[in-house]
Amino acid sequence: MLEVQDPGLGPPDSCSEHSPCLFSHRALEVAVKSQRVGTQQKERSVAPEMRSSGKGDPPSETNGDAPEHRPDAQTSESRLETSSSSESEVSQTNSGLFPSGQTSVSSGMIWSLAPEDSVPQISNAQAWEIYSLGTQARVEQQQQGSSVEMTPVSVLKSKSAMEQGQEANREESYDFIARPLWPRKVEYLMTLVGYTLRPFNLWHFVYLWLHKGSVQAWLAQQRKAVQVDAENKDKPERKEGAGASFFIIYMIMLLFVGIPLLFLEMAIGQRIHQNRMDSWKIITPWAGGVGYVSFIICFFSSMYMNTVNSWILFYLSHIFQYPVPWEKCPLLKNSSDFDPECAQTTPSVYFWYRQTVKVSDRLEDGGPLVLSLSLPLLVCWCLVGAFMIKGLKSLGKVMCVLVSLSFVILFCFVIWSLLLEGAEHGLKHLLVAKVTAVYDLTVWSVAGGQVLFDLGLGFGPIACLSSHMPQSNNCLYDAFIIAMINLATLFLTTPFILAVLGFWATVLTHRCSEKNMEKLSMLVNMGTLPSEAQPPTNLHSDPTSTYNSWLSGLDPNTKSLVLSEVSECNREEWILQVKEGPGFVFLSFIEVTSFLPRSIFWTILFFLMLLLLGLGTTIGFMQGLIVPLQDSFSFFRKQTKLLIVGISGLMFLCGLFFTRPSGAYLIRLLSEYWTPMPIIFVIICENIAVAWACGARRFLGDMKTLVPSFTFRFVSWVWSYLTPVMLLITYVALLMKLIVKPLTYVAWDSSTSKEVIRHYPSWARILIIIFYLVVIIPIPGYLFYCLVHGIPFRPVKSSPRRKSHIVPSKRAQEKSSLR
């Protein structure tokens, strides 16, 4: 943010020929008015002297000095023409979003919303010229004011001139902000991409791909078929699931809901050039509380955002140990035996639950802070602060590096995953589809919620980042680009994850088959099973195929005896047992890499990619906090570095609360059950405010030069009718889920060393409902304030501007009428 400067002191320091500043129309108007008042005072002060010194002089026409030939009169007339024409140009800028020159006064600032073609984007030279004109006018005003006081002839007129000077100074006292612009558009786009690409949203998309629709019912039918006929054991891989159906629904929601709403938030920030807390007061008065609610949600989400990154740093800090702690159980102190709790489970599960987050058995247990996570959390916030400390000049370049490097690593992982053994078993889920999922309203609501969170709508950073773009930028094109980049990322991430899951399920199935054969051999030797149940000793390179072929060749009686003694080894069930959220990253993938050669190298790359994406998302959330504070308080505009350090320190202290043993359960409670409700409510209010309160066509009318006519009508229709209905359906579905279904979480049972599904306590449901109602209070509160004070639902036309009593010359009037 740039500091607010006086219009007569020169343009801001950040304005240069390489980085132009977008000056508000208020600055132009102030400079023009100052020049006009100074010219009037000069003429009025000269008039008495002429009358006192030239009583018997003949008229000027007889002396051959016509007014149009005198240099001073010509200069005065040209100045009047310039003032009149400039005033005419400025007055024309008020017919944009609000007709008849309506302006909005917010936080001591005056903003005029104007159509794109009337917004001047001036260069540095023009900026200096405007400021010099304003300075010259004010100097002349002060000089003439002193001379008028010494002239006793025109005391009344000098008093009027002084009043006009005071009026001009009062109008100059209004602060305006020359917002810094992004040095390059690619930096702006990369920052938006880094904010929208949350790592765990990518895993959650694959989880929904596998589990939404009728997959569970299909698997139940296949299990019954397996019990009847063992030859059909591998048929589940060739049946239909619901993955591709969910992707088709996701694409439809992205096209008709996600992109229009993303365009809406980007257009608001770009056109108004203010933070969300002030911009909604300009769009429609009653929606002033929307920005405050969005700011509060962004604040609470930022508190635990870097806690997840601290988990990643904790794993990276142990990566150079040999062997790595998640591949081998630790030994007991002063003993050669393994930890019995780890011996009952896998080393990766033990390291995650007992050494990383040191989780408690229940949410209610609580516990002290996990000190081993405090240092990684501090390092994460130090990195975020260092990346943001120099503002947009360095932020865009940092985000370009973070996002580009993340995509390079992701592309390498895609190539690597396709070469893994058994990857084809996971990739088959890319082609399965179930038509009945298309008719399931729950699937549509889940897909809509996933689209909103994938694009990061409702939190506020999108509008804040877009407010630093010039108004001539085509934000509809930018919204489409961001959505397509997110979709392309899903195209890369989904095959990668499914291929890894296919390899993981294949390895586990091989181990299961080997254990079953060992157990059957032992039972045959003990005489529990007949000799016909003796499995083959040569398993070749594919134990699963060898075991299934041998099992299918047994007679029915022997087969039933064998199946009653051993567990079922089903590859498809292993794939569908993938965990959502942190479970995939810190459990499934870590276990997969332990099966591979050079596992340390792939683990470092994987956690580095996650850390880069996580830091990019945190930086986006921080922009959603810093920009509104800078726009609202001049002190923060002057002390940007102090603001960044202060917020980073505050977020670090708040994040320590989530490093407690129950912190992982609280993060799940907030991110999965609480955050979606206020976010969708905020997006609904945004949609209604633009489409119905302000008017979609009226809002888009300022962007006719940027939006084609067909797109103009399409977006207007979508905003007015389609998106409100889809958002309302998604909101009702989430509300019913919160009220009807139990709130569950995956907990660790230290007595059995297993993961168990537990229910959140009843007070947790009440707490998130109360917390939700408290957070959204600013929206109905501001609406009630508008109703009490008679503020209309739609913005109304403001009173016309007060005309100046200086009458311009005829030439200036003709020039103004031509304009």
N, C-alpha and C positions, 0 to 999 in steps of 0.2 A: 504494500500500500504506500502511496505517496502522501506526504504531509500536505495539509491544507495551507495554501499560500495566499497572500494578499494579491489581488489582481494587478496591483501597481508595482510589485516588486520583481517581476520577471517570471518566466515560466519555470516549472519544476525542473530539478536537476536531471531527472531521468529522461527528459525529452531530448532527443537527438535525431539526426537525420536517419539513423538506422532504427530507432525505436520511437516512432511518433506517438504523441499523446492524443487521446480523444477528449477534447475539451467540451464541456457542457455548454448548452445555449445560454445559460445564465452568465457565464463568463463573457460571452460576446455582447450580451445585452448590457451588462454592467459597464464594459468599456465604452460602448456607444453612448449610453446615457451620461457617463462622466464627461465625455467629449462634448456632448450637446449642451450640458449645463455650463461647462467652462466657456464655451463659445457665446452663450447667451449673456453670461455675466460680463464678458469682455465688451460686448456690444453696448450693454446698458451703462457700463462705467464710462465708455467713451462718449456717449450721447450728451451727458450734461456738460462736459468740457467743450464740446462743439457749440452747444447753445450759449454758453457763457462767453466764449471767445469770439464768436462769429455773429454778433447781433446785426451788423450792417452789411455783412457780406452778401453778395448776390447768390442765387441758387447755384448749385453745383453744375447744372446743365449749361449755364452761361459761361462758366470758366472752362468749359470743355472737358470737365471730368465727370462724365456720366458714371452712374453707379456700376454699370457693367464693365467700365474700362478701368476703374480704380483697382489696384492690386489687392488692397486690404478687403474691399467689398467682394472682389472675386473669390478671394480665399474664404471669406465667411460664407458666401453662397455655396461654394463647393463643399464646405464642411457641412452645411445644412443639408445639401443634397445627399452627402454620404450618410449623415445621421438618419435622414428620412428613409433612404433606401435600405440601410442596415436594419432600421426598426421594422420596416416592412418585411424584410427577410426573416427577422427573428419572430415576428408575430405569426408568420406562416408556419413556423415549426410547431405550433400548438394545435394543429388540426389532426394530430396523429391518433393515438389510442383514445384520448379524451378530446372531444371537439371544443371549438371556441376557445382554444388556448388554455385549457384546463391544466393546472399544475398541481403538484402534490408537495406539501411541506412536511418533511419527516426528519426528525433528529437534527433540526437546524439547517437542512439542506433543501434546496428547491430543484426539482427535476422536471424537465419537460419531455414528454414522450412524443416523439416525432417520427414521421415516416422516414424510411431509409434514405430517399433521395434528398431530403432536406437536412440531414445531419452532416455538418461539415467535418471532415477529418483533416485537420490543418497540419501543415508541416512546421518545423521548428522556426523557420524564418517568419512565417505568417504569425506564429504564436508570439514571437518577439515584437512584431509590428503592432499586434493588438495590445500587448501590455504597454508598449511605449506610448501608444495613443492614450491609454487610460492614465498613465503617469503624467503625461504632458497636460492633459485636461485638468487633473487635480492640482498640479503646480500653478497653472493659470488661474484656477479657481481661488487658491489661497492668495495669490498676488493681487488679483482683482478685488478680493474681499477686503484686504487691507487698504487699498486705494479708495474703495467705496466708503469706508469708515471715515476717511479724511475729507470726503466731499460732502458738505452739509446740504447740498442742493437736492440730492436724491436719497434721503434717508429711508423713505418708504420703499423705494425700488430696491435699495441695497438690502433691506430687511427681507424682501421677497427673494432676492437672490441667495441670501444666506440660508433661508428655509429650503430653497431648492438644493443647495449644496449639502445640507444636512440630510435631506431625503436621499440624495445620491449616495452619501456615505452609509446611510442605513441599508440601502440596497446592496452596497458593496460588502457590507459586513456579513452577508449570507455566505456561508462556507460552501465551496464546491470541491469535489474530488476529481482530480485528473487521474483516472485509474491506469495503472501500468498495464500494458498489453503483453501478450505472449510474444517472445522474440520470433518464434517460428510456429506455424500451425501444427507441424508434426509433433512438437513438444506438448502442445495442448492435447492432441489426440492420444499421445502415449500416456499422458497423465490420467486421462479418462479411462483408458484401457487398463492401466495399472490399478485404478480404484475399483473397477467393476469385476476384475478377475480375482475373486476370492478363492483360495485353494479348496476349501471344504465345500463350496458350492459346486465345484466340479465333481467331487466324489459323490455328493448328494444326488446330482443329476443321474449318474450311473446307477446309484441305488434305486432311484425311482424307475429308471429304465427296466431294471430287472424285476421289480416287485409290484408295480402298479398293473392293474388289469386282473385277469383271472389265472395268473400263474400258479397260485397256491392250489386252486381247485384242480387245475390240470395235473399238478404233481401228485395230488392225492389219488387221482384216478390211475396214474401211472404206477404208484406204489401197489395198488390193488392188482394191477395187471402183472407186476413182477412176481407177486406171491402166487398167482395162478400159473404163470408160465415164465420160467427163468430165462427162456430164450429172448424175451423182449426186454432184457435188462438195459440195453443201450438205446432203446427206442425213445426215451425222453429227449434225447438230443435231436431227434428228427421231427418232433412235434412242434406245434405252434405255441408261442408265448405271447407276450404283450409288449415287448420292447419297442419295435418299430411303430406300433400304434401310439405309444406315448410320445415318441419323437414327432410324429405327424401332428399330434395335438399341440405339442410344444411349438412347432413351427407356425401353426395357425395363430396361436396366442401371441407369439413374438411379432408377427406381421401386423395383426389388427389391434393389439393392445400395447405391447412393449415399445415398439418404435414410435407410435404416436405420442405416448406418454413421455418417452425420453425426449422427443422433439419439443414437447410442451415445457419441460423443465429447462432445457437448453435455451429455448426462445425467451423465457422469462428472464433468465440471467443475462443473456446477451442484449436484449432490447432495453432493459431498464437500468442495467449497470449498477445494481445495488444488491445487498445481501438479501436473504430470504425473509428476514424479519421485517424489512421495510418494503420490499417489492410487493408483497401481498396487500399491503395497505393501499398501494397505488392501483393494483389490478381491481380490487373491490374492497371497500372499507371493512365489511363484516368479516373478511377472511384474514384480518390482521393477526389472529392467533395461530394461524397455520405455521408461520415461520418460527414462532417460539416453540411449538410442539416439536417441530422437526429438529430444532437446535437441541432440545432436551434429549430426544432419542439418539441423536448423533453423539452427545456427551456420554450417555450411559453405554452405548455400544463401543465407544473408544476406550472405556475403562478396561475391558477384558480382551480387546483386540490383540494387544501385544503380549498378553499372557500366553496365548497360543504360540506366538513366535518364540517366547522364552522356552517352551517345551522343545522346540526345534533346536535352539541353541544348546540346550542341555544335552541332547543326543549328539550334536556335533562336537561338544567338548569331550565326549567319551569315545569318539570314533577312532582315535589313535591308540587305544589300548589293545593289547593282544593277549588273549582273544577279546573281542568286543563283549561287553557285559550282557548283551541280549542274545548271545549265542551259546552261553554256558552259565549254568547256575553257580552262584557264589558259594564259597566254602564257609562253614561255621568258624567262629573265632576259636583259635587253639584246638582245631580239629581238622581232620581230613575228610569229613563227611560234608555232603552238600546240604544246603538249607532245605529242611523238610517241606516248607511251604512252596519252594520252587520245584522240588522234586515231584510234587503232585500236579504240576502244570508245565507249560513250556517256558523256556528262559525269556522269550520276548514278552510274554504276558506278565511274567513276574517283574521284569525290569520296568515295564510301563506302570503297573499299579503300585508296586511296593518301593521302587527306587526313584522314579521320576516324579509323579504327582503325589506319592505316598498317601493314597486315597484312603478314606475311612470306609467302614462297612455301610454306613447310612448317612443320609444328608444331615440328620439331627445330631450326629456325633460331633461334628465340628473338629476343633483341634487348633494347635498353634500354627504360626506361619511356617511354610516349608522354606527354610533358609537357603537350601541348595538352588531354588528357583529365583531368589531375590537378585543375585548378581546377573544372570541372563536377562531378567526383566529390565534391570537398569541399563544393561548394554543395548538392548533393543530401543529403549527410549532415547538414549544418547545418539544412536544412529539416526533415528527419525529427526531429532532436533538438529543434528549436523547437516542432514540433507536439506532442511527447510530454512536454515538460518539466514541465507542470502536472498530469499524471496524467489520470484519467478525466474530470475536470471540463471540460477543454478538448479532450481527444482525441475524444470523441464528437461535439462540435460541428464540429471540423475534418473528421472523416470524413464528416459529413453534407454539408458544402460540397463536398468532393472528389468524392464519389460522385454527388451531385445534378448538379453542373456537368458531370461526364463524361456522364451520361445525356442531358442537354440537348444537348450537342454531338453525341453519337451520333445522336440523333433528327433533328437538322438534317442530318447527313450522309446518313441514310437517305432523306430527302425529296429532297436534292440528287442523290443517285446515281440515283434512279429516273428523273430527267429527262435523263440523259446519252444521247448517241447510241450506239446499239448495246447499251444496257443489257439489252434483252430477250434477247440472245444468251447473256448470262451467267445471267440469271434462269431460263432454260429448264432449267438443271441442278437447280433446286429440285424439279422434277416428275419427273425421270428416276429410274428404279428398276430393279433387277435382282434377280429372285427368288433366283438362285443365290448371291448374297452372304449371304443369311440362313443358308445351310447351311455357310458357311465359318467354321471355329472361330477362325481368325486374326482375322477381322473382329470377332468377339465379344470376344476378348481385348484387341484394340486399343481397342474402344469402352469396355470396362471400365476400362482404364488411363486413358483420357481422362476418364471420369467421376470417378475418384479424384482426379486432379490438378485438374480444374475446381473441385471442392469443397474442395481444400486439405487433404485428410485425411492423417493420419499425421505431420505436421510439429509439431503441438503448440499453435499459437495458438488453435485452436477451443476446446479445453478451458480454456486460460488465460483467454480472454475470457468464457467461460460461467461461470467460477468467481465472477464478480462479479455474478451474477444471483441474486435470491432463490429459495429452493427451491420456492416456490409457483408459479413460472413454468412454463408449459407448453412445455417444450423440444421436444417432438415437433411442435407447431404451428410453432415457430420454424424447425426443420429443414426442414419442408415449404415455408415461405415462402422461405428462402434458396435452396433447390433450384429453386423456381419463378422466382425473380428471375434466377438464372443461366440458366435455360432461356429466359426472355423476352429476356435479353441476346443469347443465341445467335440467337433469332428476328430480332432487329434487326441483328445483326452480319453474319449470313450473306447476306441479300439485299443489304446494302450492299457487301460485298466482291465478291460475284458480279456485281453491276451494274457496279462499277468495273472488274472484269476484262473484262466484256463490252465496255465502252467502250475499254479499253486494247487488247484484241485487235482491235477494229474499226479503230482508228487505225493499228495496225501492219499490218493487212491492206491498208488503203488505200495505205499507203506502199509496201508490197511490190508491189502491182498497178501503181502508178505507175512504180516502178523497172523492173519487167519490161517494161512498154510502151516505156519509154525505151531499154532494151537491145535489144528486138526491132526498133525503128525504126532503131537504129544498125547492126544486123546486116543488115537489108534494104538499107540504103543502101550497105553495104560489099559486098553481093552474096553474103554467106554464106547467107542465107535467100532463098527465092523471094519474089516480090512478093505472093503470096497471104498471106504471114505478116505483112503490114503492119498493125499495130494501129490502131484508131480514134484520132483526135486529140481528139475531144470526149468527155471523161470524165464530164461532168455532175457532179452532186453526190455520186454514189456510184461511185467508181472500181472497187470490187470487183465490183459487180453488172455494170457495163459490161464489165469485163475477162472475167468468167466467161461472159457472154452471147456475146461475140465468140469466145471460145475454143471454146465448145460448137458454134458454127456452122461450124468448120473441118472439112475432110475428114480422115479418119484419118491419112493420110500426113503432111500438113502439121502436124497436131496433134502427132504424135509428134516431129517435128523441133523444134517450138516448145518442148515440154516438156523436151526434152533440153538446151536452152540456158538456160532460166530456172528459178528456184527455185519451189517450191510455196508458195502463199499460202493457208493453211488457218487459219481463225479458231479452230476448236476446239482445234487444237494449241497455239495461243498461249494460250488460256485454261488448258489443262492444264499449261502450263509455269510456272505460278505457283510461286514459291519459298516454302518454309516458313520459319518463324522470322523473324529480322531481315530476310531477303531481301525479304519482301513490304513491310515498313514502309519500309525505307531504299532500296529499289530500285524495286519495281513501283509503289507509290503515288506516290513522288516523280516518277517518269517520267510517270504519269498526270496529275498536277496541272500539269506543265509544258506540257501540250497545251491547257490551259483558260485562259480569261480570268480575271483576278483570282486567279491561282494562289497569290500570296503569302498572301492572306487565308485560303484553304482549307488551305494548308500550316501556317499558324500554329495554326488550330483543331485540325488533326489532331494535331500534335505536342503541343499543350496537353492534349488528351484523353489521349494516351498517357502524358504525364508525370503527370497526376493519378491515373490508374489505377496506374501504377508506384509512385508514392509511397504510395498506399493499401496496396498489397501489401507494401511494405517495412515500413511501420508495423506491419502484422499480424505479420510475422516478428519484429520487434523486441519485441513484446509476448510472443512465445513464448520470448524470452531473458530479459527483465527480470523477469517474474512468478516463474519458478522461482528465480532468484537472490534475490529479495526474500523469498520464503517460506523459503528455506534459511538465509539469513544475516541476523541482526538488524541488522547494520551497514548493509546495503543498504536495509533498510526505513527507517532513519533518514536515510540520505543518498541519496534517490531521484534528485535532480538530478545528483549526482556519478556515480551509476551510469549514468544515461542518457548523460551526456557521455563517460564512460569507454568504454562499449560503442560509441558512435558513432565515437569516435576510433580504437578498435581495428578496427572494420569498415572505416574509411577506409584504414588502413594495409594491411589484408589485401586490399582492393579494388584497391590500386595494382598488385598482382601481375597482375591480369587486364587492366590497361591496356597491357601489353606487346604487341608485334606479334603474338605467338601467343596472346594472351588470348582472342580470339574463338573460336579452335579449342578452347581449354581449357573455355570455357563450354559449348560444344556437347557436349564429351566428358562433362562432369559432369551437365548437365541432361538429356541424351537417353539416355545409356548407363549412368551410375552411379546417379543419384538414384532412378529408378523401382524398382530392386531392393531397397534397404533400406527404402524407404517401404512397398512392398507387404508386405514381411516384417514390418514393425512393425504394419501393419493386421491381418495374419493373427494375430499374437500377441495383439493387443487383442481380436479377435473370439473367439479360443479362451478367453482369460482370463475374459471376461464370460459367454460362452454355456456353457462347459463347466466351467471351474474354479470360478467363483462360482455359475453357474447362471443362465440367462436369466430364468426365472420368479422366481427368488429376487431377482435384481437389479431386475426390474420390479415386484416385490411392494411396494417402497417407493413406487411411483408409481401405484398403483391409482386414486387419486383424480384423477389427471391423464390417465391413458390409458384409453380405453374398453375394454370387455371384448374386443370383436372385434379391435381394434388390438393389444391385449395379446397375444392368441394369435398373431396374424399376425407381429408383430415377434419374438416368442419363437421361432417356427418358422423365420423367415428367418435370425435370428442363429445358430441351432443347426445348420441344415442347408444352406441355400441359399448364403449369403454365404461360408462357408468353402470350398465347392466352387468357386465362381466366382473367388474370390481365388487359390486354388491353381492353377487353370487359367491365369489371367493371369500368375502368377508363373513357372510352368513355361515359358510361351510367351516371356516376356522372357529367361529364363535360356537357352533354346535359341537365341534370337536373338543373345545375347551370345557364346555359345560357337561356334555354327555359322557365322553370317553374318559377313562382314567389316565392320569398323567404318570407315565412310567419313565424309568431310566435304568441303564445298565450299571449295576453296582458290583463291587468286589466282596466276596465272602471269604474272609481270611480263615475261617474254620475249615472250609472245604477246598480252598484255593481254586475257586471257580467263579465265573461270571454268572450273576443272577439278575433277573428282572424284578425290580422293586417299584412300588408305587410311591409317588411323592406324598408327603403327609397332607392332610386336609387343609392345614393352615397355609401350605404353599399355593394351593389353588386360590384361596381367599386373598392371599398376599398379592399375587399377580393381577387379580381383578381390581383390587384397590389401587395398586400401583398404576395400572392402565387408566383408571378413572382420574387419578391425580394428574397424570402426565397430559391428558387431553383437555384439562380444565381451561387452558387459555383460549381454545376455540369457542366453546359456548360462552365463556366469560366475555370475550371481545364482542361476540354477537349480541349478548345482552346489553353491553355498553352502547352499541350502535342503536339498538332499539330504544333504549331510554333517552338518548340524546337526539333521536329523530334522524339518524344517519341513514340514507336510503340503501336499499339492497344493491342497486346498480350505481355506479359513479355517475353523477349528474354534471351538467355543464356548469362551469364556473362563471362568475360575473366577468363581463368584458374588462379588458385592461383599461386603466385610466389613461386617457389621452394627454399628451404633453401640450402645454399652451403655446409652445413655439410653433409657429406656422411655417412650414417649409416653403421654399420657393416654388414657382410654377413649374420650373424644369424638374425639380425633385418630385413634385406631385405627378407629373406626366410619367416620369420614370417609374414611380411606384405603381401607378395604375397599369403600366405595361407589364410589370411583374405579376 
